[in-house]
Amino acid sequence: MPNSVGNINTLLVVTPNDLWNGVVGEAIRGNFAAPTDGLPQDEPLFSMDQMQPETFSGFARSNRLFLYVVLSDDSSVKLATNEYAKPQIGAIIKASSEEELVKLINGNSSRIIEAFHKSEIAERQRRTEISLLNTDSLKRIMGLNLKMPSAYRLAKATDSFFWFRKDLKDGTTNILVYEVPLEFIKNDSSAVGDIIKMRDSIGSKLLPVEDDGLFITEGAYAPYLFKTAIDGKFAYLTKGTWEVKDVYMGGPFLNYAVKDEKNNRYLILEGFTYAPAARKRDLQFELESILVSAKIE
């Protein structure tokens, strides 16, 4: 079986032109090109290319992600793993009418997107493991293993705070690791406010910025809050935008507050990007893939 190909978060849509240009295409774009949460500008969940089913052969079948949507006598939705290449995941949707295709796309897009996302995280982590940064000091002091590309460097470290960063052509991507007491985040109803207060307090004290500005959460837009798990432990995931107060600087962040009851703490794992001229979806995606690799001792 050949190796799969494709850029991260690129989806090949295999469907006839008449479907792509009609209500079926609108449903596909409405779900799979919906805006990504937590970015300052709209960027789609997936970058999409479309081709006709009769040309879906040979090298084209090596794309890592594909969505196959056609009219058929029978109606079905199927997830296909490593059908034509490896690693690969595809979704095959068939129905007897355009209306039924739209219904199946809308009704199943969430689980398909989740499967695509999981597959792309694994691929991004596979690429990271080709050349890893030595993070022994993080393990020794914070009890944390993170798989991070060697392109990152340690920018600052204390006995309770680590800051790693990677230089871009115009900007940086950054990872923060620190801890707060369990009682700092009180409950679900106050979690967003507690997390904003926490990150603003830490950021304003420990991240140096120009002109005495303060690194804080952007106040104009409410962050997104999700419940998830890291290394089998409950975690709050917050996605939003940061700014430097009174200075024209900002960008997206994602913050995992991992409930580590054994060590009586919330372990905070945050990734943020400063890249004013660049698209930020895939930069944040790389940060996410690093943070969810966390193993806590």
N, C-alpha and C positions, 0 to 999 in steps of 0.2 A: 504494500500500500504506500503511495507516495506521501511525502511530507506536505502538510497544508501550507498555504501562503496567505499573505494579506496583512495590511496594516492593522494595528490595534483599533478595535471598534469600527471596523469597516464591514458592512453587510451587503452581500450580493443578493439582489431581489430578482428571482426568476419568474417572470409572468408575461403574458402577451401584452403587446403595446396597447391594445384597446382597453384591457383591464387597467393597466398602469395609468392611462390617461383619463380614467373615469372614477366612479365612486369607490372602486376597489383600491385603486392607487391612493386616493385620498385617505382611506382608512389605514393603509399601510404607513403612509407618511405621518398621519396624525398620531399613530402609536409609536412607531420605531424611530421617527425623527422628532419626537416631542422634545421640548427644551430640557436640558440636563439640570437637575436641582443644584442650587447653591453657587451658580456662576454669575458674574456681574453682567455678562451679555448672553443672549440666547445662543446656545450651541446644541445641536441635535444629539440625542442619545447615541445614534449610529450614523456614520457617513455611508450613504447608500449609492450603489450602482445597480442599474436594471438591465436585464437582457432577456431575449425571447427564449422560451423553453427549448426550441429546436437547436439553439446554439449552445445550450448548456451541456457541453461535452468536453472531453480531453482535459486540457490544462484548466479550463474554467471550473471544472468540478473540484479543483484543489483548494478553492477558497475556504478559509477556516470557518466562516459563518455564511449560511445561505438561508433564504426564505423562498420556498417554492409554492406559488399560488396559481391554481388553474381551475377551470371548470371541468366537472366530471359527473358521471351518473351517480356516484356515491359521495356522501359527505363524510369527511374525516379530518382529524388534526393529529399529526404524528411528529414527535421529536426523534430525529435520526442522529445517532452518535457514530462518528468515524465511518460514514457511508461510502465516501469516495477517497478520503485522505485522512491523515492522522497528525495531530488532533483536529477534530472537526465536529461541529454540531450544526444541524439544519432543522428547519421546521417545514413540514409539508402540509399544506392546507388545500383541501379539495371540496367542492360543493357543486350542486346542479344549477345554481343561479348566482348572479352577482349579489343579490340581496343576502343570500345565505353565506356567501364568502365574507361579506362585510360583517355579518353577525358573528361568524367564527373568528375572524381577525380580532374584533373588539373584545370578544369573550375570552380569548386565550392569549392575548398579547402579554399580559402581566407575567404569566409563567414562562412564556417563550423568552421574554426579555431577561427574566431572572436566570434562565439557563444560559443565554448568550453571555450575560454579565459574569457569571461564575466561570465560564470557559475562558473568557478574556482575562480575568484576574489570574487564572492559572497560567496562561500563556505569558502574561507580563512578568509573573514571578519566575517562570522558567528562564526568561531572558535575563532577569536580574541575577540569577544564580550562576551565570557564566563568569561573572567577576564580582565578588562580594567584598564589601568593606569589613575590616576587622572591627568588631564592636565588643571586644572583651571587657572594656571598662564599663560599658553599659550593663553588661551581665553582672559584673562584680559589684557594682554600686547600686543598681536599681533592680537587680534580679530579673532582667529582661533580655530575651533574645530577639533581635530584629534582623531580617535579611534585607540588606540595603546595598544598592550598587556601589561599586568602588569609586564612581564619579562623585560621590558625596564626600564631604570632609567634616571633621568636628570643628565647629566654630566657637563653642563655649561649653564648659562643663564645670559643675560644682558637685557637692555631695548630694544634691537633690534636683538638679536641672541639667538637661543635655539639649544642645542645639546643633543639629547637623544641617548642612546646606550644600546645594549643587549650583554651580555657576552656569547660567544660560548665556546665549548670545546677547540678550538684552534683559537681564533680570536674574532671579534665583528661584529655586524651589527649596523648601525648608521643612525640617521635621523637628518638633519639640517633644521632649519627654520629661514629665515631672509628676509629682504626686500630691494629693491633698487628703485630709482626714475623711473618713466615711461620712461623718455628719455634715460635711460641706454641701453635699447634694441631698436635700431633705426628702423629697418624694417626687412622684411623677408630675404633680401639678405645678411645682416650683422649679422643676429641673432646668427649663430653658433659662430662666432668670438666674439661677444659681450658677449655671455653666458660663453664661455671659459675664457675670460678676467675677468668677474665678479666672477666666482667661484674660479679662481686661486688667485684673490686678497683677497677674504674673507677667503679661506682656508689657505693661507700662513700666514695670520695675526692671525686667531682665533683658529686654530687647532694645539695643541702642538704635535710635533713629536721629535724623538730622534736625537741627533747629529746635531741640527740646520738645519735639512732638511726642505724642503718646500712641502706642500701638494698641488699638482697641477694636471691638466689634462695631461694624457699621450700624449706626442707629436707625437709618431710614428704612431698612428692610428686616422683617422678622426672620430669624434663622429657621431652617427646617429641623425638626427633631424626630429621630427614629429610635426604636429599640432593636438591638441586635445582640450579637455575642462575639467575643474575642477569646480564642483559646478556651472555649467552653464556659466562659464567664459572662454574666450579664453586662451589657454596655449600652450607654446612651451614645448615639451618633448624632452630632450636630453639624449641619452644613450651612454656611452663610458667607458673608463677605466681611473683610477687615478693612480698616482705614488707619491712617496716621492723622490724629486730630489736628486740624488747622493746616494740614499739608496735603497737597494733591497727590496722594499715594493710596493705593488700595489693591484688593484682589480677593480671590476666593480662599476659604479654609474648610477643612473637615476635621472634626474633633471627636475622638473616642474617649469617653469617660468609663473606664473598665472597673467594675466593682470587684475588688480583690479583698474579700473578707478575711482570708487567711492572714494577710499582712495589714489588716485594718486600714485600708486606704482605697481611694480611687486612683488608679494609675491613668494618667492623662497622656494620650498619644495624639498629636496634632500635626497636620500637614498643611502648609499654606504656600501660595505662589505669588511672586511679584514679577510680572512680565507684561508691562503695559502694551506692547506691540504684538503680543502673541495670542493665539487661541489657547485656551486654558483647560479644555476638557481632558485631553490626554495627559497633560502635566499633573492634574489632580488625580487622574486615574492611576498614574504611576505611584503617587503618594499613597493612595488607598491600598494598592497592592502590597506596598511595603508595610503599612500599619497593620493590615489584617494577617500578616505573617507572624505577628507577635506570639511568643511563647513566654509565659510568666512562671518563674520558679516559685 
